[in-house]
């Protein structure tokens, strides 16, 4: 469905892609809003906080794949890039993402679990 997605050769390339991060920003806000809507049983439209995403990237163990001098904003971008990449490659569905994000009390814990699951699936199926 998205032929351009095949150009990525490693998780590091995915995490540092500015174009994936831009799309990922909109996608992550969408799925996070869906998850909160499910959790609260009413429509909710929110933005995922960059600080939450960067913490989740660290807690998931993926931070080590990035250059050492990358600020927290770029780390959040990396998380967004990986999440949208996984969906575009059909490694995880929107329903699965919403389910994972709506199960935890803390957003950082939910995004950490999501990133760990995505990394596990990429390790299993390849980039």
KEZA-203215 format. One record per atom (N, C-alpha, C): chain; atom name; x, y, z. Coordinates in Angstrom, 1 decimal. Each point is the difference from the previous one (the first is absolute). Layout:
<sites>
+-------+------+--------+--------+--------+
: chain : atom :     xx :     yy :     zz :
+-------+------+--------+--------+--------+
:     A :   CA :      X :      Y :      Z :
...
+-------+------+--------+--------+--------+
</sites>
This chain:
<sites>
+-------+------+--------+--------+--------+
: chain : atom :     xx :     yy :     zz :
+-------+------+--------+--------+--------+
:     A :    N :    0.8 :   -1.2 :    0.0 :
:     A :   CA :   -0.8 :    1.2 :    0.0 :
:     A :    C :    0.9 :    1.3 :    0.0 :
:     A :    N :    1.1 :   -0.1 :    0.7 :
:     A :   CA :    0.9 :    1.2 :    0.1 :
:     A :    C :    1.4 :   -0.5 :   -0.5 :
:     A :    N :    0.3 :    0.0 :   -1.3 :
:     A :   CA :    1.2 :   -0.5 :   -0.5 :
:     A :    C :    1.3 :    0.7 :    0.5 :
:     A :    N :   -0.2 :    1.3 :    0.3 :
:     A :   CA :    1.2 :    0.7 :    0.5 :
:     A :    C :    0.5 :   -0.5 :    1.3 :
:     A :    N :   -0.8 :   -0.7 :    0.7 :
:     A :   CA :    0.4 :   -0.5 :    1.3 :
:     A :    C :    1.1 :   -1.1 :    0.0 :
:     A :    N :    0.2 :   -0.6 :   -1.2 :
:     A :   CA :    1.0 :   -1.0 :   -0.2 :
:     A :    C :    1.4 :    0.5 :    0.0 :
:     A :    N :    0.2 :    1.3 :   -0.1 :
:     A :   CA :    1.3 :    0.6 :   -0.1 :
:     A :    C :    0.8 :   -0.1 :    1.3 :
:     A :    N :   -0.7 :   -0.3 :    1.1 :
:     A :   CA :    0.7 :    0.0 :    1.3 :
:     A :    C :    0.7 :   -1.3 :    0.2 :
:     A :    N :    1.3 :    0.0 :    0.4 :
:     A :   CA :    0.8 :   -1.2 :    0.2 :
:     A :    C :    0.2 :   -0.4 :    1.4 :
:     A :    N :   -0.3 :    0.9 :    1.0 :
:     A :   CA :    0.3 :   -0.3 :    1.4 :
:     A :    C :   -0.9 :    0.8 :    0.9 :
:     A :    N :   -0.2 :   -0.5 :    1.2 :
:     A :   CA :   -0.8 :    0.8 :    1.0 :
:     A :    C :    0.6 :    1.4 :    0.2 :
:     A :    N :    1.3 :    0.1 :    0.0 :
:     A :   CA :    0.7 :    1.3 :    0.2 :
:     A :    C :   -0.5 :    1.0 :   -1.1 :
:     A :    N :   -0.1 :   -0.5 :   -1.3 :
:     A :   CA :   -0.4 :    0.9 :   -1.1 :
:     A :    C :   -1.5 :    0.4 :    0.2 :
:     A :    N :   -0.8 :   -0.9 :    0.5 :
:     A :   CA :   -1.4 :    0.3 :    0.3 :
:     A :    C :   -0.1 :    1.1 :    1.1 :
:     A :    N :    0.8 :   -0.2 :    1.1 :
:     A :   CA :   -0.1 :    0.9 :    1.1 :
:     A :    C :    0.5 :    1.4 :   -0.3 :
:     A :    N :    0.8 :    0.1 :   -1.0 :
:     A :   CA :    0.6 :    1.3 :   -0.3 :
:     A :    C :   -0.6 :    0.7 :   -1.3 :
:     A :    N :   -1.1 :   -0.6 :   -0.5 :
:     A :   CA :   -0.6 :    0.5 :   -1.2 :
:     A :    C :   -0.9 :    1.2 :    0.3 :
:     A :    N :    0.3 :    1.1 :   -0.5 :
:     A :   CA :   -0.8 :    1.2 :    0.2 :
:     A :    C :   -1.3 :   -0.1 :   -0.7 :
:     A :    N :   -0.1 :   -0.6 :   -1.1 :
:     A :   CA :   -1.3 :   -0.1 :   -0.7 :
:     A :    C :   -0.9 :   -1.0 :    0.7 :
:     A :    N :    0.5 :   -1.1 :    0.5 :
:     A :   CA :   -0.9 :   -0.9 :    0.8 :
:     A :    C :   -0.4 :    0.7 :    1.3 :
:     A :    N :    0.9 :    0.8 :    0.6 :
:     A :   CA :   -0.4 :    0.7 :    1.2 :
:     A :    C :   -1.1 :    1.0 :   -0.2 :
:     A :    N :    0.0 :    0.7 :   -1.1 :
:     A :   CA :   -1.1 :    0.9 :   -0.3 :
:     A :    C :   -1.3 :   -0.7 :   -0.2 :
:     A :    N :    0.0 :   -1.1 :   -0.7 :
:     A :   CA :   -1.3 :   -0.7 :   -0.1 :
:     A :    C :   -0.3 :   -0.7 :    1.3 :
:     A :    N :    1.0 :   -0.5 :    0.7 :
:     A :   CA :   -0.2 :   -0.6 :    1.3 :
:     A :    C :   -0.6 :    0.9 :    1.0 :
:     A :    N :    0.3 :    1.3 :    0.0 :
:     A :   CA :   -0.6 :    0.9 :    0.9 :
:     A :    C :   -1.5 :    0.0 :   -0.1 :
:     A :    N :   -0.5 :    0.2 :   -1.2 :
:     A :   CA :   -1.5 :    0.0 :   -0.2 :
:     A :    C :   -0.6 :   -1.4 :    0.4 :
:     A :    N :    0.7 :   -1.1 :   -0.4 :
:     A :   CA :   -0.5 :   -1.3 :    0.2 :
:     A :    C :   -0.1 :   -0.3 :    1.5 :
:     A :    N :    1.1 :    0.3 :    0.7 :
:     A :   CA :    0.0 :   -0.3 :    1.5 :
:     A :    C :   -1.0 :    0.9 :    0.7 :
:     A :    N :   -0.2 :    1.2 :   -0.4 :
:     A :   CA :   -1.1 :    0.8 :    0.7 :
:     A :    C :   -1.4 :   -0.6 :   -0.3 :
:     A :    N :   -0.2 :   -0.5 :   -1.2 :
:     A :   CA :   -1.2 :   -0.7 :   -0.4 :
:     A :    C :   -0.3 :   -1.2 :    0.9 :
:     A :    N :    1.0 :   -0.9 :    0.0 :
:     A :   CA :   -0.2 :   -1.3 :    0.7 :
:     A :    C :   -0.1 :    0.3 :    1.5 :
:     A :    N :    0.8 :    0.9 :    0.5 :
:     A :   CA :   -0.1 :    0.3 :    1.4 :
:     A :    C :   -1.4 :    0.6 :    0.4 :
:     A :    N :   -0.5 :    0.9 :   -0.9 :
:     A :   CA :   -1.3 :    0.5 :    0.2 :
:     A :    C :   -1.1 :   -1.1 :    0.0 :
:     A :    N :    0.2 :   -0.9 :   -0.9 :
:     A :   CA :   -1.0 :   -1.2 :    0.0 :
:     A :    C :    0.1 :   -0.8 :    1.3 :
:     A :    N :    1.2 :   -0.2 :    0.5 :
:     A :   CA :    0.2 :   -0.8 :    1.2 :
:     A :    C :   -0.6 :    0.7 :    1.2 :
:     A :    N :    0.2 :    1.3 :    0.1 :
:     A :   CA :   -0.6 :    0.7 :    1.1 :
:     A :    C :   -1.5 :    0.1 :   -0.2 :
:     A :    N :   -0.5 :    0.1 :   -1.2 :
:     A :   CA :   -1.5 :   -0.1 :   -0.2 :
:     A :    C :   -0.6 :   -1.3 :    0.5 :
:     A :    N :    0.8 :   -1.1 :   -0.3 :
:     A :   CA :   -0.5 :   -1.3 :    0.4 :
:     A :    C :    0.0 :   -0.1 :    1.5 :
:     A :    N :    1.1 :    0.5 :    0.6 :
:     A :   CA :    0.2 :    0.0 :    1.5 :
:     A :    C :   -1.1 :    0.8 :    0.7 :
:     A :    N :   -0.3 :    1.2 :   -0.5 :
:     A :   CA :   -0.9 :    0.9 :    0.6 :
:     A :    C :   -1.5 :   -0.2 :   -0.4 :
:     A :    N :   -0.1 :   -0.8 :   -1.1 :
:     A :   CA :   -1.4 :   -0.3 :   -0.5 :
:     A :    C :   -0.7 :    1.3 :   -0.5 :
:     A :    N :    0.9 :    0.9 :   -0.6 :
:     A :   CA :   -0.5 :    1.2 :   -0.6 :
:     A :    C :    1.0 :    0.5 :   -1.0 :
:     A :    N :   -0.4 :    0.8 :   -1.0 :
:     A :   CA :    1.1 :    0.4 :   -0.9 :
:     A :    C :    1.0 :    1.0 :    0.6 :
:     A :    N :    1.2 :   -0.3 :   -0.3 :
:     A :   CA :    1.1 :    0.8 :    0.6 :
:     A :    C :    1.0 :    0.3 :   -1.1 :
:     A :    N :    0.5 :    1.2 :   -0.1 :
:     A :   CA :    1.0 :    0.4 :   -1.0 :
:     A :    C :    1.2 :    0.6 :    0.7 :
:     A :    N :    1.1 :   -0.7 :    0.0 :
:     A :   CA :    1.2 :    0.5 :    0.8 :
:     A :    C :    1.3 :   -0.2 :   -0.9 :
:     A :    N :    1.0 :    0.7 :    0.5 :
:     A :   CA :    1.4 :   -0.2 :   -0.5 :
:     A :    C :    0.8 :   -0.8 :    1.0 :
:     A :    N :    0.7 :   -1.0 :   -0.5 :
:     A :   CA :    0.9 :   -0.7 :    0.8 :
:     A :    C :    1.2 :    0.9 :    0.4 :
:     A :    N :    0.3 :    0.1 :    1.3 :
:     A :   CA :    1.1 :    0.9 :    0.4 :
:     A :    C :    1.4 :   -0.6 :   -0.4 :
:     A :    N :    0.8 :    0.9 :   -0.5 :
:     A :   CA :    1.3 :   -0.4 :   -0.4 :
:     A :    C :    0.8 :   -0.6 :    1.1 :
:     A :    N :   -0.2 :    0.6 :    1.2 :
:     A :   CA :    0.8 :   -0.5 :    1.2 :
:     A :    C :   -0.4 :   -1.5 :    0.3 :
:     A :    N :   -1.3 :   -0.3 :   -0.2 :
:     A :   CA :   -0.5 :   -1.4 :    0.2 :
:     A :    C :    0.7 :   -0.9 :   -1.0 :
:     A :    N :    0.0 :    0.4 :   -1.3 :
:     A :   CA :    0.5 :   -0.8 :   -1.0 :
:     A :    C :    1.5 :   -0.2 :    0.1 :
:     A :    N :    0.8 :    1.0 :    0.4 :
:     A :   CA :    1.4 :   -0.1 :    0.2 :
:     A :    C :    0.3 :   -0.9 :    1.2 :
:     A :    N :   -0.8 :    0.1 :    1.1 :
:     A :   CA :    0.2 :   -0.9 :    1.1 :
:     A :    C :   -0.3 :   -1.5 :   -0.4 :
:     A :    N :   -1.0 :   -0.2 :   -0.8 :
:     A :   CA :   -0.4 :   -1.3 :   -0.4 :
:     A :    C :    1.1 :   -0.6 :   -0.9 :
:     A :    N :    0.6 :    0.8 :   -0.8 :
:     A :   CA :    1.1 :   -0.5 :   -0.9 :
:     A :    C :    1.2 :   -0.4 :    0.9 :
:     A :    N :    0.3 :    0.7 :    1.0 :
:     A :   CA :    1.1 :   -0.4 :    0.9 :
:     A :    C :   -0.4 :   -1.3 :    0.8 :
:     A :    N :   -1.2 :    0.0 :    0.5 :
:     A :   CA :   -0.4 :   -1.1 :    0.8 :
:     A :    C :   -0.2 :   -1.3 :   -0.8 :
:     A :    N :   -0.2 :    0.1 :   -1.3 :
:     A :   CA :   -0.1 :   -1.1 :   -0.9 :
:     A :    C :    1.3 :   -0.6 :   -0.4 :
:     A :    N :    1.1 :    0.7 :    0.3 :
:     A :   CA :    1.3 :   -0.4 :   -0.4 :
:     A :    C :    0.4 :    0.4 :   -1.4 :
:     A :    N :   -0.8 :    0.7 :   -0.7 :
:     A :   CA :    0.3 :    0.5 :   -1.3 :
:     A :    C :    0.9 :    1.2 :   -0.1 :
:     A :    N :    0.1 :    0.7 :    1.1 :
:     A :   CA :    0.8 :    1.3 :    0.0 :
:     A :    C :    1.5 :   -0.3 :   -0.4 :
:     A :    N :    0.5 :   -1.2 :    0.3 :
:     A :   CA :    1.4 :   -0.3 :   -0.3 :
:     A :    C :    0.2 :   -0.2 :   -1.5 :
:     A :    N :   -1.0 :    0.0 :   -0.8 :
:     A :   CA :    0.2 :   -0.1 :   -1.5 :
:     A :    C :    0.1 :    1.3 :   -0.6 :
:     A :    N :   -0.1 :    1.1 :    0.8 :
:     A :   CA :    0.1 :    1.4 :   -0.6 :
:     A :    C :    1.3 :    0.6 :    0.4 :
:     A :    N :    0.4 :    1.0 :   -0.8 :
:     A :   CA :    1.2 :    0.8 :    0.3 :
:     A :    C :   -0.1 :    0.5 :    1.5 :
:     A :    N :    1.1 :    0.1 :    0.6 :
:     A :   CA :    0.1 :    0.4 :    1.4 :
:     A :    C :   -0.5 :    1.4 :    0.3 :
:     A :    N :    0.2 :    0.9 :   -1.0 :
:     A :   CA :   -0.3 :    1.4 :    0.2 :
:     A :    C :   -1.4 :    0.4 :   -0.5 :
:     A :    N :   -0.9 :   -0.9 :    0.0 :
:     A :   CA :   -1.4 :    0.3 :   -0.5 :
:     A :    C :   -0.8 :    0.5 :    1.2 :
:     A :    N :   -0.7 :    1.1 :   -0.2 :
:     A :   CA :   -0.8 :    0.6 :    1.1 :
:     A :    C :   -1.3 :   -0.7 :    0.1 :
:     A :    N :   -0.8 :    0.3 :    1.0 :
:     A :   CA :   -1.2 :   -0.7 :    0.3 :
:     A :    C :   -1.1 :    0.2 :   -1.1 :
:     A :    N :    0.0 :    1.1 :   -0.6 :
:     A :   CA :   -0.9 :    0.2 :   -1.1 :
:     A :    C :    0.3 :   -1.0 :   -1.2 :
:     A :    N :    1.2 :   -0.1 :   -0.3 :
:     A :   CA :    0.4 :   -1.0 :   -1.1 :
:     A :    C :   -0.3 :   -1.4 :    0.4 :
:     A :    N :    0.2 :   -0.3 :    1.3 :
:     A :   CA :   -0.3 :   -1.3 :    0.5 :
:     A :    C :   -1.5 :   -0.3 :   -0.1 :
:     A :    N :   -0.9 :    1.0 :    0.3 :
:     A :   CA :   -1.4 :   -0.2 :   -0.2 :
:     A :    C :   -0.3 :   -0.2 :   -1.5 :
:     A :    N :    0.6 :    0.8 :   -0.9 :
:     A :   CA :   -0.1 :   -0.2 :   -1.4 :
:     A :    C :    0.3 :   -1.5 :   -0.4 :
:     A :    N :    1.1 :   -0.5 :    0.6 :
:     A :   CA :    0.4 :   -1.4 :   -0.3 :
:     A :    C :   -1.1 :   -1.0 :    0.4 :
:     A :    N :   -0.6 :    0.2 :    1.2 :
:     A :   CA :   -1.1 :   -0.9 :    0.4 :
:     A :    C :   -1.1 :    0.1 :   -1.0 :
:     A :    N :   -0.4 :    1.2 :   -0.4 :
:     A :   CA :   -1.1 :    0.2 :   -1.0 :
:     A :    C :    0.3 :   -0.7 :   -1.3 :
:     A :    N :    1.3 :    0.2 :   -0.5 :
:     A :   CA :    0.4 :   -0.7 :   -1.2 :
:     A :    C :   -0.2 :   -1.5 :    0.1 :
:     A :    N :    0.5 :   -0.6 :    1.0 :
:     A :   CA :   -0.1 :   -1.4 :    0.2 :
:     A :    C :   -1.4 :   -0.5 :    0.0 :
:     A :    N :   -0.9 :    0.7 :    0.7 :
:     A :   CA :   -1.4 :   -0.4 :    0.2 :
:     A :    C :   -0.7 :    0.0 :   -1.4 :
:     A :    N :    0.2 :    1.1 :   -0.7 :
:     A :   CA :   -0.7 :    0.0 :   -1.3 :
:     A :    C :    0.6 :   -0.9 :   -1.0 :
:     A :    N :    1.3 :   -0.2 :    0.1 :
:     A :   CA :    0.7 :   -1.0 :   -0.9 :
:     A :    C :   -0.6 :   -1.4 :    0.2 :
:     A :    N :   -0.2 :   -0.4 :    1.3 :
:     A :   CA :   -0.5 :   -1.3 :    0.3 :
:     A :    C :   -1.4 :   -0.2 :   -0.5 :
:     A :    N :   -0.8 :    1.1 :    0.1 :
:     A :   CA :   -1.4 :   -0.1 :   -0.6 :
:     A :    C :    0.0 :   -0.1 :   -1.5 :
:     A :    N :    0.9 :    0.8 :   -0.6 :
:     A :   CA :    0.0 :    0.0 :   -1.5 :
:     A :    C :    0.6 :   -1.4 :   -0.5 :
:     A :    N :    0.8 :   -0.6 :    0.7 :
:     A :   CA :    0.5 :   -1.3 :   -0.4 :
:     A :    C :   -0.9 :   -1.2 :    0.4 :
:     A :    N :   -1.1 :    0.4 :    0.6 :
:     A :   CA :   -1.0 :   -1.0 :    0.5 :
:     A :    C :    0.5 :   -0.9 :    1.0 :
:     A :    N :    0.9 :    0.5 :    0.8 :
:     A :   CA :    0.6 :   -0.8 :    1.2 :
:     A :    C :   -1.0 :    0.1 :    1.2 :
:     A :    N :   -0.8 :    1.1 :    0.0 :
:     A :   CA :   -0.9 :    0.2 :    1.1 :
:     A :    C :   -1.2 :    0.8 :   -0.6 :
:     A :    N :   -1.2 :   -0.4 :    0.5 :
:     A :   CA :   -1.2 :    0.7 :   -0.5 :
:     A :    C :   -0.4 :    1.2 :    0.9 :
:     A :    N :   -0.8 :    0.9 :   -0.5 :
:     A :   CA :   -0.5 :    1.1 :    0.8 :
:     A :    C :   -0.7 :   -0.6 :    1.2 :
:     A :    N :   -0.8 :   -1.0 :   -0.2 :
:     A :   CA :   -0.8 :   -0.6 :    1.2 :
:     A :    C :    1.0 :   -0.5 :    1.1 :
:     A :    N :    1.1 :   -0.6 :   -0.4 :
:     A :   CA :    1.0 :   -0.5 :    0.9 :
:     A :    C :    0.6 :    1.2 :    0.7 :
:     A :    N :    0.4 :    1.0 :   -0.7 :
:     A :   CA :    0.6 :    1.2 :    0.6 :
:     A :    C :   -0.9 :    0.6 :    1.0 :
:     A :    N :   -1.3 :    0.2 :   -0.4 :
:     A :   CA :   -1.0 :    0.6 :    0.9 :
:     A :    C :   -0.2 :   -0.8 :    1.3 :
:     A :    N :    0.0 :   -1.3 :   -0.2 :
:     A :   CA :   -0.2 :   -0.9 :    1.1 :
:     A :    C :    1.2 :    0.1 :    1.0 :
:     A :    N :    1.2 :    0.0 :   -0.5 :
:     A :   CA :    1.2 :    0.1 :    0.8 :
:     A :    C :    0.0 :    1.4 :    0.7 :
:     A :    N :   -0.3 :    1.1 :   -0.7 :
:     A :   CA :    0.1 :    1.3 :    0.6 :
:     A :    C :   -1.1 :    0.3 :    1.0 :
:     A :    N :   -1.1 :   -0.8 :   -0.1 :
:     A :   CA :   -1.1 :    0.3 :    0.9 :
:     A :    C :    0.0 :   -0.9 :    1.3 :
:     A :    N :    0.9 :   -0.9 :    0.0 :
:     A :   CA :    0.1 :   -1.0 :    1.1 :
:     A :    C :    0.7 :    0.5 :    1.3 :
:     A :    N :    1.0 :    0.9 :   -0.2 :
:     A :   CA :    0.8 :    0.5 :    1.1 :
:     A :    C :   -0.6 :    1.3 :    0.6 :
:     A :    N :    0.3 :    0.2 :    1.2 :
:     A :   CA :   -0.4 :    1.3 :    0.7 :
:     A :    C :    0.9 :    1.2 :   -0.5 :
:     A :    N :    1.3 :   -0.3 :    0.0 :
:     A :   CA :    0.9 :    1.1 :   -0.4 :
:     A :    C :    0.3 :   -0.1 :   -1.5 :
:     A :    N :    0.0 :    1.1 :   -0.7 :
:     A :   CA :    0.3 :    0.1 :   -1.4 :
:     A :    C :    1.4 :   -0.5 :   -0.3 :
:     A :    N :    1.0 :    0.3 :    0.8 :
:     A :   CA :    1.3 :   -0.4 :   -0.2 :
:     A :    C :    0.2 :   -1.5 :    0.0 :
:     A :    N :   -0.7 :   -0.6 :    0.9 :
:     A :   CA :    0.0 :   -1.5 :    0.1 :
:     A :    C :   -0.7 :   -0.6 :   -1.2 :
:     A :    N :   -1.1 :    0.6 :   -0.5 :
:     A :   CA :   -0.7 :   -0.5 :   -1.1 :
:     A :    C :    0.9 :    0.1 :   -1.3 :
:     A :    N :    0.6 :    1.1 :   -0.2 :
:     A :   CA :    0.9 :    0.2 :   -1.2 :
:     A :    C :    1.2 :   -0.9 :    0.1 :
:     A :    N :    0.5 :   -0.2 :    1.2 :
:     A :   CA :    1.2 :   -0.9 :    0.2 :
:     A :    C :   -0.4 :   -1.4 :   -0.4 :
:     A :    N :   -1.2 :   -0.5 :    0.4 :
:     A :   CA :   -0.4 :   -1.3 :   -0.3 :
:     A :    C :   -0.2 :   -0.1 :   -1.6 :
:     A :    N :   -0.6 :    1.0 :   -0.6 :
:     A :   CA :   -0.2 :    0.0 :   -1.4 :
:     A :    C :    1.4 :    0.0 :   -0.8 :
:     A :    N :    0.9 :    0.8 :    0.4 :
:     A :   CA :    1.3 :    0.0 :   -0.6 :
:     A :    C :    0.8 :   -1.4 :    0.1 :
:     A :    N :   -0.1 :   -0.6 :    1.2 :
:     A :   CA :    0.6 :   -1.3 :    0.2 :
:     A :    C :   -0.7 :   -1.0 :   -0.9 :
:     A :    N :   -1.3 :    0.0 :   -0.1 :
:     A :   CA :   -0.7 :   -0.9 :   -0.9 :
:     A :    C :    0.4 :    0.2 :   -1.4 :
:     A :    N :    0.1 :    1.2 :   -0.5 :
:     A :   CA :    0.4 :    0.3 :   -1.3 :
:     A :    C :    1.4 :   -0.5 :   -0.3 :
:     A :    N :    0.9 :    0.2 :    0.9 :
:     A :   CA :    1.4 :   -0.4 :   -0.2 :
:     A :    C :    0.0 :   -1.5 :    0.0 :
:     A :    N :   -0.7 :   -0.7 :    0.8 :
:     A :   CA :   -0.1 :   -1.5 :    0.0 :
:     A :    C :   -0.5 :   -0.5 :   -1.3 :
:     A :    N :   -1.0 :    0.7 :   -0.6 :
:     A :   CA :   -0.5 :   -0.5 :   -1.3 :
:     A :    C :    1.0 :    0.3 :   -1.1 :
:     A :    N :    0.7 :    1.1 :    0.0 :
:     A :   CA :    1.0 :    0.3 :   -1.0 :
:     A :    C :    1.1 :   -1.0 :    0.1 :
:     A :    N :    0.4 :   -0.3 :    1.2 :
:     A :   CA :    1.1 :   -1.0 :    0.2 :
:     A :    C :   -0.4 :   -1.4 :   -0.6 :
:     A :    N :   -1.3 :   -0.3 :    0.2 :
:     A :   CA :   -0.5 :   -1.3 :   -0.5 :
:     A :    C :   -0.1 :    0.0 :   -1.6 :
:     A :    N :   -0.6 :    1.1 :   -0.5 :
:     A :   CA :   -0.2 :    0.0 :   -1.5 :
:     A :    C :    1.0 :    0.7 :   -0.8 :
:     A :    N :    0.8 :    0.9 :    0.6 :
:     A :   CA :    1.0 :    0.7 :   -0.7 :
:     A :    C :   -0.6 :    1.4 :   -0.4 :
:     A :    N :    1.0 :    0.9 :   -0.3 :
:     A :   CA :   -0.4 :    1.3 :   -0.4 :
:     A :    C :   -0.5 :    0.0 :   -1.4 :
+-------+------+--------+--------+--------+
</sites>
